[in-house]
Amino acid sequence: MRKLICLLFVFAMSVAGCANMPTPSSQITGSYTSGLRYEGFDCSRLAAELDSLARRENQLSIAQEQRIKTSQTQAFWWGFGQGDGIEASELANVRGEKEAVRKAMETKGCQGNYISKK
């Protein structure tokens, strides 16, 4: 009987360890952002904005992956993870802004390899 109770406890803890885990950064999609903000930008300013957003996206992706690692450790010891934090929502916003800048660059006919960057 004790073995059954211990087995059930271990099973429950392993299932609970999957609860409230952060979303991998690769699965966070961009939120909608209006392109009106970028209408007055010229091509060089749009390129600079896209470059800045790409750097910020990289920082947030690293922060989200670190949150996942920390959450996995917490889930191992306590049975639950941290869930998504501000990093995930800000990453979605930055990805949405990058898409809006790309669309503005396409609309203005900006030349260069900035449009095709992901």
C-alpha positions in Angstrom: 0.0 0.0 0.0 2.8 2.4 0.9 4.5 1.7 -2.4 1.3 2.6 -4.3 1.0 5.8 -2.3 4.6 6.7 -3.0 4.1 5.9 -6.7 1.0 8.1 -6.9 2.8 10.9 -5.1 5.8 10.7 -7.5 3.4 10.6 -10.5 1.4 13.6 -9.2 4.6 15.6 -8.7 5.9 14.9 -12.2 2.6 16.0 -13.7 2.5 19.1 -11.5 6.0 19.9 -12.6 4.7 20.7 -16.1 2.2 23.2 -14.7 2.7 26.9 -15.4 5.8 26.6 -17.5 6.9 29.7 -19.6 6.4 29.7 -23.4 9.5 29.1 -25.5 10.6 32.3 -27.2 10.3 30.6 -30.6 6.5 30.1 -30.0 5.8 33.7 -29.1 4.2 35.5 -32.0 4.1 39.2 -32.7 1.1 41.2 -31.5 -0.7 43.5 -33.8 0.9 47.0 -34.1 -0.4 49.7 -36.3 1.9 51.0 -39.0 0.7 54.6 -38.5 3.6 55.3 -36.1 6.1 54.7 -38.9 4.4 56.7 -41.8 6.6 59.7 -41.3 9.9 57.8 -41.2 12.2 57.8 -44.2 14.0 54.6 -45.3 17.2 55.2 -43.3 15.2 55.8 -40.1 13.1 52.7 -40.7 16.3 50.7 -41.2 17.7 52.0 -38.0 14.4 51.3 -36.2 14.4 47.7 -37.5 18.0 47.2 -36.4 17.1 48.5 -32.9 14.1 46.3 -32.6 16.1 43.2 -33.7 18.6 43.9 -31.0 15.8 44.2 -28.4 14.2 41.1 -29.7 17.4 39.2 -29.2 17.7 40.5 -25.6 14.2 39.5 -24.8 14.6 36.0 -26.3 17.6 35.4 -24.1 15.7 36.6 -21.1 12.7 34.3 -21.9 15.0 31.3 -22.3 16.7 32.1 -19.0 13.2 32.3 -17.4 12.5 28.8 -18.8 15.7 27.4 -17.3 14.9 29.0 -13.9 11.3 27.7 -14.1 12.5 24.2 -14.9 14.6 24.2 -11.8 11.7 25.6 -9.7 9.4 23.0 -11.1 11.8 20.2 -10.2 12.0 21.3 -6.6 8.5 22.8 -6.0 6.3 21.1 -8.6 5.3 24.3 -10.5 7.0 26.8 -12.8 7.0 30.6 -13.0 4.9 31.0 -16.1 5.4 33.8 -18.5 6.5 37.2 -17.3 6.9 40.6 -18.8 9.6 39.3 -21.1 7.0 37.3 -23.1 4.5 40.1 -23.6 7.3 42.6 -24.5 8.7 40.1 -26.9 5.3 39.8 -28.6 5.1 43.6 -28.8 8.6 44.0 -30.3 7.9 41.3 -32.9 4.7 43.1 -33.8 6.6 46.4 -34.2 9.2 44.7 -36.4 6.5 43.5 -38.7 5.0 47.0 -38.8 8.4 48.5 -39.7 8.9 45.8 -42.4 5.5 46.6 -43.9 6.3 50.4 -43.8 9.6 49.7 -45.6 7.8 47.7 -48.3 5.1 50.4 -48.7 7.8 53.1 -49.1 9.8 50.9 -51.5 12.9 50.9 -49.4 15.8 49.0 -51.0 18.2 46.8 -49.2 18.2 43.5 -47.3 16.4 44.9 -44.2 13.0 43.8 -45.4 13.8 40.1 -45.6 15.5 39.9 -42.2 13.6 37.8 -39.6 
